[in-house]
Amino acid sequence: MTDTPIRRPTRRGFLATGLAVLAAPAILSVNARMAAAQTVSEIKSKGKLIVGIQGDNAPWGFVNSQGVQEGFDADVAKLFGQELGVPVEFVPTAVANRIPALVTGRVDILFATMGMYPDRAKAIQFSKPYAANDVVLVAPKTTVIKTAADMKSFVIGVARSSAQDTAVTKAAPEGTVIRRFDDDAATIQAMLSGQVQAVGANQFYPIRLNKAQPDTYERKLDFLRQYNGAGTRLGQKEWNEAVNAFIDKIKANGELAKIYQKWMGFAPPEFPTSMEGVPFTVG
């Protein structure tokens, strides 16, 4: 299902709405907060690690034809499960449902292409970054988009509440028509079917689009490079420390580089040691 076309609201209104949604965890009851407590021993006692992941965003996370979760994030999560000595159970989540799935206790952790931004850091605890992803605008080669101002002439599609949604909303001129879809797969299908003329995308959208319609699509604008971190609930110091120790380990022993080569075809980038407004550790 998609939204009906709407004129883009003011940036102030959009940001206020986004902050209100992200602040929702703050109103959890005391009992809910206590139920959300997480430690390594609790995970081991439970006997499995429940991971929130994307199920439709190859190569980051996707369900294959046999119904098995695969992808970059899936491989990282499986390694973490091995580190803890427990099997991994995946819960595919839509982009907008990732944080709610975590803060309500539906999943133990997010390995879900979670871009690390200050607003999100108010709702969840990020780990150190373990991946990077370029946020771009993609359109057919025949579509002329050279600057952000050109976006106003076209209907732009984005996955609702994604980094692409934020980037497009920020860059697009007032009056640009933006259609928001439930997930990456729906956004890509909207591009292929002509519902939109361009899409806010990650760096792998052109590959997926050109696989369906060869030699048709290209990157038009580069918005930013985002870094992805694992997400845990706020205040879980031991759990956060365990995740960070694991990420340090796979960076040092070459396991992360193997996963990068398998799914991305290139080596990991240099990762920042700090990010303004996004703490990697529980204070």
C-alpha positions as CSV (number, residue, x, y, z in Angstrom):
1,M,0.0,0.0,0.0
2,T,1.2,3.5,-0.7
3,D,0.3,7.0,0.4
4,T,-1.7,9.1,-1.9
5,P,0.3,11.9,-3.4
6,I,0.7,14.8,-1.0
7,R,2.4,18.1,-1.1
8,R,5.4,18.1,1.1
9,P,4.8,19.6,4.5
10,T,7.0,22.3,6.0
11,R,10.4,21.1,7.2
12,R,9.6,22.3,10.7
13,G,6.4,20.3,10.7
14,F,8.1,17.2,9.4
15,L,10.9,17.3,11.9
16,A,8.5,18.0,14.8
17,T,6.5,14.9,13.8
18,G,9.6,12.8,13.4
19,L,10.9,13.8,16.8
20,A,7.5,13.0,18.4
21,V,7.6,9.5,17.0
22,L,11.2,8.9,18.0
23,A,10.5,10.2,21.5
24,A,7.8,7.6,22.0
25,P,10.0,5.2,23.9
26,A,10.2,7.8,26.7
27,I,6.6,7.2,27.6
28,L,7.0,3.5,28.2
29,S,5.7,2.5,31.6
30,V,8.1,1.5,34.4
31,N,7.0,-2.1,34.1
32,A,7.7,-2.1,30.4
33,R,11.2,-0.6,31.0
34,M,11.9,-3.3,33.5
35,A,10.7,-6.0,31.1
36,A,13.1,-4.6,28.5
37,A,16.2,-5.1,30.7
38,Q,18.9,-7.0,28.8
39,T,22.1,-8.7,29.7
40,V,24.3,-11.3,28.1
41,S,23.3,-13.9,30.7
42,E,19.6,-13.3,30.0
43,I,20.1,-13.9,26.3
44,K,22.0,-17.1,27.0
45,S,19.4,-18.2,29.5
46,K,16.7,-17.6,26.9
47,G,18.6,-19.7,24.5
48,K,18.4,-17.5,21.4
49,L,19.1,-14.1,20.1
50,I,16.1,-12.3,18.4
51,V,17.3,-9.9,15.7
52,G,15.3,-7.2,14.0
53,I,16.4,-7.0,10.4
54,Q,15.2,-5.8,7.1
55,G,13.6,-8.5,5.0
56,D,13.4,-6.7,1.6
57,N,16.5,-4.6,1.2
58,A,19.2,-6.6,-0.7
59,P,22.1,-7.0,-0.1
60,W,21.7,-5.7,3.5
61,G,18.8,-8.0,4.5
62,F,16.4,-10.0,2.5
63,V,14.5,-13.3,2.5
64,N,15.5,-15.7,-0.2
65,S,13.3,-17.9,-2.4
66,Q,13.5,-20.6,0.3
67,G,12.2,-18.2,2.9
68,V,15.6,-17.9,4.6
69,Q,16.9,-14.6,5.9
70,E,20.2,-13.6,4.1
71,G,22.3,-10.6,3.5
72,F,25.1,-8.5,5.0
73,D,23.3,-7.8,8.3
74,A,22.2,-11.4,8.6
75,D,25.8,-12.6,8.4
76,V,26.9,-10.1,11.0
77,A,24.1,-11.1,13.3
78,K,24.8,-14.8,12.9
79,L,28.4,-14.1,13.9
80,F,27.2,-12.3,17.0
81,G,25.0,-15.3,17.8
82,Q,28.0,-17.6,17.6
83,E,30.0,-15.2,19.8
84,L,27.2,-15.5,22.4
85,G,26.8,-19.3,21.9
86,V,23.1,-19.1,20.9
87,P,21.1,-19.5,17.6
88,V,19.7,-16.4,15.9
89,E,16.0,-15.9,15.2
90,F,15.3,-13.2,12.6
91,V,12.3,-10.9,12.7
92,P,12.0,-9.0,9.4
93,T,10.8,-5.4,10.0
94,A,9.7,-2.6,7.8
95,V,11.8,0.6,7.9
96,A,9.3,2.5,10.1
97,N,8.9,-0.4,12.5
98,R,12.5,-1.1,13.4
99,I,12.7,1.2,16.5
100,P,9.2,0.2,17.8
101,A,10.1,-3.5,17.5
102,L,13.2,-2.9,19.6
103,V,11.8,-0.6,22.3
104,T,8.7,-2.7,22.9
105,G,10.9,-5.8,23.4
106,R,9.8,-7.7,20.3
107,V,13.5,-8.1,19.3
108,D,16.7,-8.1,21.4
109,I,18.8,-6.1,19.0
110,L,18.7,-4.4,15.5
111,F,21.0,-5.3,12.8
112,A,18.8,-3.5,10.3
113,T,20.7,-1.0,8.2
114,M,20.2,1.5,11.0
115,G,21.7,4.8,9.9
116,M,23.2,6.6,12.9
117,Y,21.5,10.0,13.4
118,P,21.1,12.1,16.6
119,D,17.3,12.0,16.5
120,R,17.4,8.1,16.5
121,A,20.0,8.2,19.2
122,K,17.4,9.7,21.5
123,A,15.3,6.6,21.1
124,I,17.8,3.8,21.0
125,Q,21.4,3.1,21.9
126,F,23.7,2.7,18.9
127,S,26.9,0.6,18.9
128,K,30.1,1.5,17.1
129,P,29.5,1.7,13.4
130,Y,30.1,-1.5,11.4
131,A,28.9,-0.5,7.9
132,A,28.5,2.5,5.7
133,N,25.8,3.3,3.1
134,D,25.5,6.1,0.6
135,V,22.1,7.9,0.4
136,V,21.4,9.1,-3.1
137,L,18.8,10.0,-5.7
138,V,18.2,7.6,-8.5
139,A,16.2,8.1,-11.7
140,P,16.2,7.0,-15.4
141,K,19.2,8.1,-17.4
142,T,16.8,10.1,-19.6
143,T,15.5,12.1,-16.6
144,V,17.4,15.4,-16.2
145,I,18.2,16.0,-12.5
146,K,21.4,17.9,-12.0
147,T,20.7,19.8,-8.8
148,A,18.3,19.6,-5.9
149,A,16.2,22.3,-7.4
150,D,15.4,20.0,-10.3
151,M,13.6,17.6,-8.0
152,K,10.6,19.9,-7.9
153,S,9.7,18.9,-11.5
154,F,9.3,15.2,-10.6
155,V,7.4,13.0,-8.2
156,I,9.9,11.5,-5.8
157,G,9.4,8.1,-4.0
158,V,11.0,7.2,-0.6
159,A,10.6,4.4,2.0
160,R,8.8,6.0,4.9
161,S,10.9,7.0,7.9
162,S,14.1,5.9,6.1
163,A,17.4,7.9,5.8
164,Q,16.4,8.5,2.2
165,D,13.1,10.0,3.4
166,T,15.0,12.4,5.7
167,A,17.5,13.3,3.0
168,V,15.0,13.9,0.2
169,T,12.7,15.9,2.5
170,K,15.6,18.1,3.6
171,A,17.0,18.6,0.0
172,A,13.8,19.0,-2.0
173,P,12.4,22.5,-2.8
174,E,9.1,23.5,-1.3
175,G,6.3,22.1,-3.4
176,T,8.1,18.9,-4.4
177,V,5.7,16.0,-4.4
178,I,7.0,13.1,-2.3
179,R,5.3,9.8,-2.1
180,R,6.1,7.6,0.9
181,F,6.0,3.8,0.7
182,D,6.1,1.1,3.3
183,D,9.5,-0.3,2.5
184,D,12.4,-0.4,0.0
185,A,10.7,-3.1,-2.2
186,A,7.5,-1.0,-2.6
187,T,9.6,2.1,-3.4
188,I,11.5,0.2,-6.1
189,Q,8.3,-1.2,-7.6
190,A,6.9,2.3,-7.7
191,M,9.9,3.4,-9.7
192,L,9.6,0.5,-12.1
193,S,5.8,0.9,-12.6
194,G,6.0,4.7,-13.2
195,Q,4.3,5.8,-10.1
196,V,7.3,8.0,-9.3
197,Q,10.0,9.5,-11.6
198,A,12.9,9.3,-9.1
199,V,13.6,7.6,-5.8
200,G,15.6,8.4,-2.7
201,A,17.8,5.4,-2.5
202,N,20.7,3.6,-0.9
203,Q,23.8,2.7,-3.0
204,F,22.3,-0.6,-4.2
205,Y,19.1,0.6,-5.7
206,P,20.6,1.2,-9.2
207,I,21.7,-2.5,-9.2
208,R,18.3,-3.7,-8.3
209,L,16.5,-1.4,-10.7
210,N,18.8,-2.2,-13.6
211,K,18.4,-5.9,-12.9
212,A,14.7,-5.4,-13.7
213,Q,15.1,-2.9,-16.5
214,P,18.7,-3.2,-17.8
215,D,20.8,-0.1,-18.4
216,T,18.0,2.3,-17.5
217,Y,18.8,3.9,-14.1
218,E,21.6,5.9,-12.6
219,R,22.6,7.9,-9.6
220,K,21.6,11.6,-10.0
221,L,22.5,13.3,-6.7
222,D,24.6,12.2,-3.7
223,F,23.1,13.3,-0.4
224,L,25.4,11.9,2.3
225,R,27.3,8.9,3.5
226,Q,25.6,7.3,6.5
227,Y,27.1,4.9,9.0
228,N,25.1,2.0,10.3
229,G,25.3,0.7,13.9
230,A,23.5,-2.1,15.8
231,G,20.7,-0.8,17.9
232,T,19.9,-1.8,21.5
233,R,17.5,-0.3,24.1
234,L,18.6,2.8,26.0
235,G,20.5,2.3,29.3
236,Q,21.6,-1.3,28.7
237,K,25.2,-0.8,29.5
238,E,26.4,-4.5,29.6
239,W,24.5,-5.3,26.4
240,N,26.0,-2.3,24.6
241,E,29.5,-3.2,25.8
242,A,29.1,-6.8,24.5
243,V,28.0,-5.6,21.1
244,N,30.9,-3.1,20.8
245,A,33.4,-5.8,21.9
246,F,32.0,-8.0,19.2
247,I,32.3,-5.3,16.5
248,D,35.9,-4.5,17.5
249,K,36.7,-8.2,17.3
250,I,35.3,-8.8,13.8
251,K,37.0,-5.6,12.5
252,A,40.3,-6.8,13.9
253,N,40.2,-10.4,12.9
254,G,39.0,-9.9,9.3
255,E,35.6,-11.4,9.6
256,L,33.9,-8.0,8.8
257,A,36.1,-7.6,5.8
258,K,35.0,-11.1,4.6
259,I,31.4,-10.2,4.9
260,Y,32.0,-6.9,3.1
261,Q,33.7,-8.7,0.2
262,K,30.9,-11.3,0.0
263,W,28.0,-8.8,-0.2
264,M,29.5,-5.5,-1.3
265,G,32.5,-6.6,-3.4
266,F,34.8,-4.2,-1.7
267,A,36.7,-3.6,1.6
268,P,35.2,-1.9,4.6
269,P,35.7,1.9,4.8
270,E,37.4,3.8,7.6
271,F,34.9,4.2,10.4
272,P,34.6,7.3,12.6
273,T,35.7,7.0,16.2
274,S,32.9,9.4,17.2
275,M,29.9,11.1,15.8
276,E,28.3,14.3,17.0
277,G,25.1,13.6,18.8
278,V,25.4,9.8,18.5
279,P,27.1,8.1,21.5
280,F,28.5,4.6,20.9
281,T,28.4,3.7,24.6
282,V,26.1,4.0,27.5
283,G,27.1,7.0,29.6
